[in-house]
Amino acid sequence: MLRLIKYLRPFLLLILLAIVLLFIQANCDLALPDYLSRIVNVGIQQGGVESAVPLAIRQSEMNRLFLFMGDADKADVLAQYALVDSSSPDYATYLADYPALATEPVYVLQEGLDQTVLDRLNPVVGKALLAVSGIEQAIANPELAASMASKMGFDLSKIPAGMDVFTVLANIPATQRSQLMTMVDERFTTLGESMIVQAAVAPVKAEYTALGADTGRLQTAYILRTGLLMLLVSLLSVICAVVVGFLAARTAAGLARDLRRLVFRKVESFSSTEFDRFSTASLITRSTNDITQIQMVVIMMVRMVFYAPIIGVGGVIRAMSKDVSMWWIIAVALVTLVVLIAVVYQVAVPKFRIMQRLIDRLNLVTRESLSGMMVIRAFNRQDFEEQRFDRANLDLTRTSLFVNRVMVILMPLMMLIMNGLAMLIIWVGSHQVAQSSMQVGDMMAFMQYAMQIVFAFVMLSMMFIILPRADVSANRVADVVETEVAIRDPEVPQRFPEPFAGTVEFRNVSFRYPGAEEDVLHDISFTARPGETTAIIGTTGSGKSTIVSLIPRFFEVSAGTICLDGVDIRSVTQHDLRDKIGYIPQRSVLFSGTIESNLRYADEDASPEALTTSAGIAQATEFIAASPEGMATEIAQGGANVSGGQKQRLAIARALVKQPPIYIFDDSFSSLDFKTDAALRRALKAGTASSTVLIVTQRISTIKNAEQIIVLDEGRIVGKGPHQELMRDCEPYRVIALSQLSEEELR
């Protein structure tokens, strides 16, 4: 994948925006367990009371609390409250909320206090509330009263009936009051701040009841308020997820589009050397299946690779804030997952590489079977081809099933680990709840954070499993895109002289196929002039088609020079070179469309008269006119709905539409009958009178009137000249000629 990272540069802004949104989404997802914890701890267990600091408290009750505070704490608490009585301007407003205000003044907590102030006051006020509540309970509990007496030297049970115990405590010596405050600190400090708040809820609710406040409405309001915040956070998370999904899809689709374009453009620049390296089936697989794999992984990377670490790290931080002692549970789950993923990685990843090769093989067999269907039927080899396809198909199926079985086993095991993790957290957490060292909501939040951490790790682990397959695909695509093309344009190209005549000159040209040990052409030298026909003939494998394929630079010469009008073809651009050539290949190729669109392939701006003239020279007018649609007749893919001879004539007509100065006919008359061949040659002679014509053929009748005939044998020129001269002086030519025509026909 690293080889293709640079192609993500145009989508960098989308990726950065996705990362920002993922950060927001992750924080929203991490906040949800905390909101759930608040609903359970505060909304349900604490009746909506968030803090040990009451929103309002009677003056008499506040005076009792002051008995268990130091002077500094007392001053700090008083600074945050305002005393409301019948003379206060807001008396009527507060009276509606706190009816007890009619009988005595009430301290009301100032609005808009910072959370740090409340956090500072919580343990101070909470301990005092618990102390007051404890003393009230001790009055009714002789054993508790005796315990307090042994520690303070003050026996609550000896207070005369009807006397207020707190009035007595207010008048005890300073040393005894100090001992009382120390006892309160020792008793409640070990609980921790959260448990102090939870324990102080009962006294706070009792105070609200004494004030006449509606505690039920307080609880409902808190749950609704927190639930609404939870809903808004969830909605924000969903919006971020949707937008990230859109950005990820857009990025992946854009990258796939660019890669397909790059692959196609690169393949268009390939010479025959590169096509020998990459098979057609493999190129199709690379531009479709492989790029699809890359597209899928890019989507997953944008959505998961950036999201998972944020969730994992944030989940650990938040889980530890709930309870540090249970960190080992998460560690055990993660270690188990690491072992499981490592085993799956070692087993499955090698199969991904094999799968891509098997897909190539299946495409190859399918393509060969479809393109060679007529030959298969002619030789009754349908059963053999079915077996060959079945072998390729079953090999891919077996490998795919193996990988899928591994993945199917993996998911239940991961779910088992996650469910086991939840059970372990509940088991350990319930004991801590029973020991008052943890709240139920915190246990539930810890469990959710643990699940988020494990799930984030699972997402990363899945990426590590899927990424190798995409990496194989990415490397295959990169191999095509980064292939150094053997035939390149010069950095400073020359231009052909104007006017361009079209003289083709071979100067001591030799050629060897890439990777071959011997040359297939040896010291080839000849000149093809405008207005003349140069024919190339020879035995099969003598190098005829190879010679003409060197002129458009489908291959590069190994030695020597090919010149057009005295200019080395390697010193001009391939576009300028091929613009001067009308090439008719040995295997005629038509494209899906109409006859007209195929002829215009050579020149989009050709006039209808030019199309008609070219079709007439190519002897294609008759069968075109025979169709009701004429030039608009549909051509099937590959020209499957026309005969071989018709296909060759349309290919010749297409080259004639271009009207180039040089024509190359690579055995382009092989499918024509002799009558059509003769008529076409006569018309061609007149239509290309000023052009250079090179014809590769096996037919003597096609070339015997050529101005120059070149005879090849094993890659060497063994004869050169007109027909009569070669009949006299070139034995290989004479043998070929006499094998086709009688002596009378050859005269």
N, C-alpha and C positions, 0 to 999 in steps of 0.2 A: 504493500500500500504506500510505502514511503516514496516510491518512484513516481506516484501519481499525485502526491500532495500539492505540487506546484500548480496543478490544474484547478485547485480549489481557490486560488487567489481571487478570481472574480466574485466569489461568494463569501469573501471574508466578512463583509459587513453583515450579511444575513447570519453567519455563524456567531459573530460577536453579539448580535441582538438576541439570538437564541440562547446564548450563555447567560446573558443578563436575565432573560425571562425564566430560565431554568433556576437561577439563583433565587428569584422571587418565588417560584413554584416550590422549590425545596424548603424554603423558610416557612411558606404557608403550610406545607405538609408536616413540617416539624412542629408547628405551633398547635396543630389539631389535638395531639395527645395531651398537651398541656391544658387546653381548654376543657377537654374531657375530664382531666384530673380536677380542675376547678369545680366543674359541675358536681362531681361525686363528693369531693372533699368539702367544698364550701356550700354548694347549692343544696345537697342532700344531707350530708352528715352535720354540717354546721348551720343548716337552716337559712342560708343566704348571708350569714354573718362572716364577712371577709377578714375582719381584723379583731384583735383583742382590745382595740381602742374603740370604745362605744361612740356612736354618732351623737348620743345625748346621754346624760347621766344626772340623777338628782344630786343636789348639793350635799345632802346628808350622806349619800352613798360615796360621793367623791371624798368627803372628809374622812370616811372610813379607809378609803384607799390610801390617803396621804399618810396614815399611820404606818404603812409598810413601804414607804419611799424615803429616800434620803432627801436632803434639802435641795440638791441640784436637780434630781429627778422631779421633785415636786414643782420646782420653778419651771422646768422644761414642759411638764404636762400642762400647767396653768397657762403657759404662753400660747398653747394651741387651742384653748377653749375660751369661749365667751359666756359669761353668766347672764342668763335671761330671766327676768322677773316681770312683775306686772307693770313696771315703769319702762320697760324696754320698748323701742319703736316696733319691733317685729313680734311683739307679744301675741297678737291675735293669730298670726301665721303659725307660730310654733305651738300655740295652744291647740290648734286643730290636729297637729301631728302628735303632740304629747299632752294629753288631757291632765296628767298629774301636775302640770305647770300651774294649775289653778290653786294648788295647795302649798307648793313650795318652789323655790327657784330651781332652774335646771341649767347645767353646763352643756353647751352645744359646741360640737367640734367645728372649727373653722373650715369653710369650703376651699377646695383647690389646694389642699396640702400636698406637698411633694411626697412621693412614695418612700424616699429615704427617711423622711421625718417619721412616717408611720412605722417603718421598719425599726427605727430607733426606739419608738415608744412602745411597740408591741410587747417585748419581754418585760418592760417596767410595769406597764399597766396590767399585763396578763398575770404576772406573779402576784401583784397586789389583789387582783380580783380573785385569784385562786386562794390566796391567804384568807381573805374576808370570808369567802365561801367555806373554807375549811374550818374556820373558827365557828361559823354558824352551825356547821355540822357537828363540831366537837361539843357544843353545848348540849346537844341531844345524845352524844355518845360518850359515856364515862371513860371507856378505855382510851379513846383518842385524847380526851381531856387530860387523863393521867399521863400520857406520853408527852404532851406539851408541857405539863407541869414539871416533869423530870428534867426537861431540857432548858426551860426558862426560869424555873423556880417560882412559877406563878400558876396556881391551881384555879382553873376556870370554874370548877364545880363548887368552889367556896364563895363565889360571887352571890350576894343576897338576891333573893327572888325579886323580880321587878326592876332590878338595876340593869342599865344598858352595859353590856360587856365592853363595847367599844369606847364608851365614856371612861370606863375603868382603865382600859388599855392606854387611853390618851394621857392618863395621869400617872402611869407607872414610871419608875426611875429610868433615866436614859440608858443605863447599862442593860436593864432588862429588855427595853425596846430594841437595843442593838442586837441582843441575843435572838430576839424574835425575828428580826429582819434577816439575820444570818441563817436561821433555821429555814426560813422561806426560800432563800437563795439555794441552800444545799438541797432542798427537797425538789425544786422545780428546774434547776439549771440542767440536770442530767437528761431531761426530756428532749431538749432541743427546741428551737424557736417554733417550728411548725407544730409540734405536739403541744407546746404551751398555748398557742393560738387555738388549737382544736379543743384543748381542755378548758380554756377560758370562755368558750362559746356558750356553755350553759349559764354561767353567771351573767354574760352580756344579754342573752335572750331573757333571762329572769328580770334584768333591769328594764329591758324594753317593755316587758309585760307590766312591770310596776309603773312605767311611764304611761301606759295605756296605748302604746303603739301597736299597729297591726303586723305581727311577726309573720303571719302567713303571706301577706302581700309582699313583705320584704323578701321572703324566700322565692316566691314566684317571680318577682321582678328580677332577682339576680339570675335565676335559671334562664328566663327569657332573654335577658340582656346578654348573658354569656353565650347562649345558644345562637342568638342572632349574629354575634361576632364570629362564632364558629362557622355559621352558614356563609357569611360574607368572605371569610378567609377561604373556605372551600370553593366558593364561586370564583374568587380570584385565581386559585390554583387551577381550576378547570379552564379558565380563560387563557392562562399562561400555557397550559398543556396543549390546548387547541392551536394557539398561535405558534408554539414551538413545533408542533406536528406539521403545520403548514410550511414553516420556514425550512424544516428538515426535508420535507418532500420536495420543496422548490429547489433547495440546494442539490439534493441527490438527483432529481430529474434534470436539472441544468448541467450537472457534471456528466451524467450519462449522455445527454445530448451532445455536449462538447467532445466527449471521448469518441462517440460514434462518428462525429464529423471528422475528428482527427484521424481515426482509423481509416475511414473511407478515403479521405484525401491522401493519406499515406499510401494506401493500397493503389490508388490511381497513379501514384508516382513510381510504383514498383516496376522494375525491369523484369524480364523473364528469369533472371538470376534469383530475385527475391521470391517470385512465384514458385520456383523450385524448392525454396526453403519452407514456405508456408503453403499447405494444401488449401484448396478452395473450401473444403468442409471445415478445416480448422479456422480459417478466417471468418467464416459465417458464425461459428460457435463463439469466437472471441468478440465479434461485434454485437452479438445478441445475448447469449447465456452468460458469458463472463461479465459483460458490462451490467447486466441485470443483477448479478451477484454483488458487484461493487455498489450499485445504486441502493440495494437493500441494506448493506452494511453501513453506508454513509448515513442513511436515515437512523439506523440504530445507534450509530456513534454520536450523532448530534443529540439524540433524545436520551441516551443512556450514559455514555462515557463521561459526559460533563455533569450529568445529574447525580449519578451514583456516588461519586466522591463527596459531593456536598451533603447528600443525605447521610452517608456513612459517618463522616467527621462530625456533622451537626448532631446526628443521633447519639453518638458516643458522648459528646459534651452534655447534651440534655439528659441522657440516661444517668450519667454520673451525678448530675445535679439532683436527681431524684433519690438515688441510693448508690453509694460508692461500693458498699460491701458485696454487691451481686455482680461485679464486673466479670468474675470468673465464668459465669454462666454464658455470657456472650462470647468469651474467649473459647470455651469448649465447642460451642456451635460453629464458630468460624474455623477452628482447626479441623473439625470433622468435615466441613464443606471443602476446605483446601485439599484434604486427602481425596475426597470423592471426585472433585474436579480434575485433580492431577491424574487420577486413574483414567477417567473418561478422555482427557486430552491425549494421553499416550495411546489409547486404543483407537479413537475416532479420527484424529487429525490426519494420519497417513492415508486413510480411506478417502478423504476429500480430494487429495491430489490425484488418486486413482480415478475418482469419479469424473474429473474433467477430461482425462484422456479417454475414458470410456464414452463420454458424450461425443467427443470428436469422432471416435470410431463408429458410433451409431449414425451420426450425421453422414459420414463418408459412405457407409453401406447403403443408407437410404438414398442418398444422391445418386450413387452409381446405379442402383436398381431402377430408379425412376427415369434417369436419362438413358439407360440402356434397355428399356422395357421391350422394344421391338426385337432386339437381338435375343433377349431372354426367351421371348415367346417363340421366336424362330427356331431356337435350339431346344425348346421344351425344358428349359432349366428353371422353371418356376419353383419346383420343390427345392432345388439346391439353393436358390436365392432366399427362399423362406427360411431354410435352415441357417443360412449365413446371417440373416437378419435376427433370427431367434437367438443365435449365439451372442451377438453383440447386445441385443436387448436384455437377455437373461443375465449377462455379466454386469450390466449397469444396474439391473433390478436387484441382483444379489447384494451388490455393494451398497445400494441405496437402502435396502432393507436392513442391512447390518448397522448402518449409521443410525437409521430411524429407531431400531430396537434399543440401541445404546441410549439415545435421547429419551425414548419412552421410559426406560428404567431410571434415567437420571431424575426426571421430574418427580415421580412418587417418592424417591429417596430424599429429595430436597424438601418436599412437603412433610415427610416424616420427621426430618431434622427440625423444621420450623414448628411443628406441632409439639414435638418433644421439648423444644425450647420453651414454648408457652407453658406447658405443664410444669416444667422445672421452676420457672419464675413464680407460678402460682403457689407451688409447694413451699418454696423458700420464703416468698413474700408473705404468705399467710401466717407463717410463724413470726415474722417480724411485726406484722400487724397485731398479732395476739400479744406481743411483748411491748406494744405501744411505741415501737421504734420506727414505724413506718405507717403512712396512711393508705387506705384502700385505693383512693384515686391515684396516689403516687405509684402504687404497685401496678395499676392498670396502665398508667402512662409509661412506666418502665418497660412493661411487656410490649407495648406498641412501638416504643423506640427500638427495642431489641429486634422486633420483626422488621422494622425499616432498615436497620443496620444489616441484618442478614439478607434481606431482599436486595439491598444495594450491592452487596457482595455477590449475590447470585447473578445480578445483571452483568456485573463486570466479568464474572466467570463465564457466563454464556457468550459474552463478546470474545473472550479468549478462545472459546471453542469454535465460534463461527468465523472469527477473523482469519484463521489460517486458510479456510476455503476461499474467502474473498481475496486473501493475499496471493494465492495461486492464480486466481482469475486476474488480479491486478498486474501481476508479473507477466502473464500471457499477453494482456493488452499492451503493457509497456514494451514488451519485446517487439510488437508490431510498430508502435508509435516511434520508438527509439531506434528502429532499424536504420542503419546507414545505407542509403540507396547507392548501388554500385554505379549507376549512370547519373551524373549531375550536370547541371548547367555551369558554364564557366563564370567566374566572378565578374569578368569584364568581357561580355560576349561581343562577337563580331556581327556584322550584318552582311547578308548576301548582296552581291552587286545588282544594281538596277540598270537596265532591264535584266531580269533573270531568265537565262536560256534553258537550263535544266540538264547540263552535261554531268553525267555520273562517271566518276573515275575511281577505280580500285588500284591502289599502288602497293604491291607486295603485301597484300593483306593475309594474315594468318589468324586463326581463331581456335580457342580451346574453351570448352564448357567449364564453368567453375567446378573445381574439385577433380576434373579429369586429368589423366596422366599424359595424354597425347593430344596434339592438335587434330581438329576435324577438317580444317581448311589450311592449305599450305600455299603460301606465296601466290595469291590470286591477284592478277593484274589484267584489267581490261577497261575500256571506255565505252559508255553508252551515250550516244549523241541525240540531240533533239531532232525530231522528224524521222527517226529510225526506230526499228523494233529490234531489241536485243533479247534473244531467247536463251534460256539456260536449260540444258537437258542432261540427263545422265542416269545411271542406274540408281536403284533405291538405296538410300543412305549415303549417296555421294556428296551431299551437302548443298543441294540446290536451294531448298527453302532457307537454310542457314545463311546463305549469301545475301538473299534479299531482305532477311530480317535484320541484317547489320546496317542497312541503309537508313531505316527510321530509328536506329539505335535501340532496338529492342534488346540487343546484346551489344557489348562493347568489344571492339576488335582487340585481339591480344597483341598483334604487331601489324605494322603498316598503317596506311592512311586511306580513308574514303573521302573524296572531295566532290562537292557540288559546285560547278562553275569555278573550280579552283580553290574553294574555301573548305578547309577541314571541317567535317560535320561536328567534331568535338569542340569547335571554337564558337559555335552558335547555340542559341537556346533550342531545347527540344521542341518548343512551340513553333518557332520559326522554321525549323527543319521539317517538321511533320505538316506544316501548313503548305509546303511545296509538293507534298506527296499524296497521291490517291492510291490507297492500299486496299487490295481485295484479297483477304486471307484464304488459305487453303480450305479451311472450314468456315463456310459462310455463316455469318451471325446476323440475325434479324432481332429487333426488339418489339415487345408488345406495343400495339398501337395500330396505326393504319399504314397502308402502302405509302401514302403521302408523307406521314411523319417519319417513316424510315428513310425515304429519299431526302427529305429536308435535314436529316441528321448530318449530312455533309455541309449544307448551307441553309440556315434557317430563313434567309432572305431570298432564296431562289424563286424566280418567277414561275408561274404555271407552265409557260412555254418551255422553260429550261427543264422542268420535270418531264414534260411530254417528250421532248427531244432526247433526253437521256434514256428514258424508257424505250424509245424507238430504237436507238443504237444498240441497247442491250437485248433487243428482241423480246421485250416484256409487254409490249403494247397489246398483243393479242389476248393474253390471258387476263390482263388488267381490264380490257374492254369487255371481256366475257362475263365479268362480275357486274351485277346491277349497280353496286356502289362505286365502281370504278376505282379512283385513287383513294376513296374513303373506305375501301375494303379493310376489314379488321385483320390484323396479323396476330396470331396467338403467340404466347411466350415461346421464344426460340424459333419462331416460324414453323410451328408444328403443323399448321393447317395448309401449308404449301409444299409442293414437291421439292426434291433436291435441285432439279434444274431451274425451277422458278426461283428458288432461294438464291441460287448463284447469279441469275440474271438480275434480280433486284439488288444484290450486293454490287454487281458491276454498274448498274444504273446509278446507285448511290455515289460511287466514286466519280462517275462522269458528271454528276450534278456539281461537284466541287470544281471541275475544270482546272485541275492542277497542272503544272508543267511536267510532272513526272508521274507515271502510272506504274504500279507494281501489281502484276497478276500472278499470284502464287498458286499455280495449278487450279485456276479459277474456271476452267472449261471442262473439267472432268465429268460433270454430270449432264453435259449437253450432248444431244445427238449430233451426228456429223453434219446434217443439214443446217441445224441451228448454229452449230459451231462455225460453219463456213459463212453463213449470212452475218453472224455477229462480227467475225473478223473483217469482213469487207466493210461493214458499217463503221467498225472501230478504226480502221485504217483512215477513213475519211474524217471521222470525228476527232481523231487525235493526231492530225497531220503535223502539227507544230510541236508536239510533246515528245518527251523521251518515254519509251514504252519498254518495260522489262517483263518478260513472260517466263514463268517457270512451268514446265509441262512435261508430260510423258508422251504426248502425241506428236508424231512427226508432221502430220497433216496440218497441225495448228501453227507450226513455226517454219515450215520449209520455205516460205516466202519472206522470212525475216532477213533484214540486212546483215545481221550478225548473230551467229549461233555459237554459244560457248558450251563445250562438251566437258563434263566433269566425270572423274573416275577416282574414287577414294580420296576426295577432297582436293584433287589437283586438276588443273586445266590440261586436258589432253588434246584439245582441238578448239580452233577458233576461226570463224569465217562464215561465208554464206553456204547454203545447202549443197550446191554442186561441188564446191571446193572440198567440203568435208566428206562428201561421198567418195571423192577421189583420194584424199590424203589421210582421213581419220578412220581407222578400223573400228574403234568402239562405236562411233556414230553410225557407220555403215551397218554394223550388226543390229543396232537398235532400229534403224530405218527398215531394213529388210525383214525384221521380225514383225513389222506392222503393215507395210505396203509392198506391193510388187515392184519390180524394176520399172515397169511401164508407168506406174503411178508416181514413182519417185523422179521421173525425168521432168 
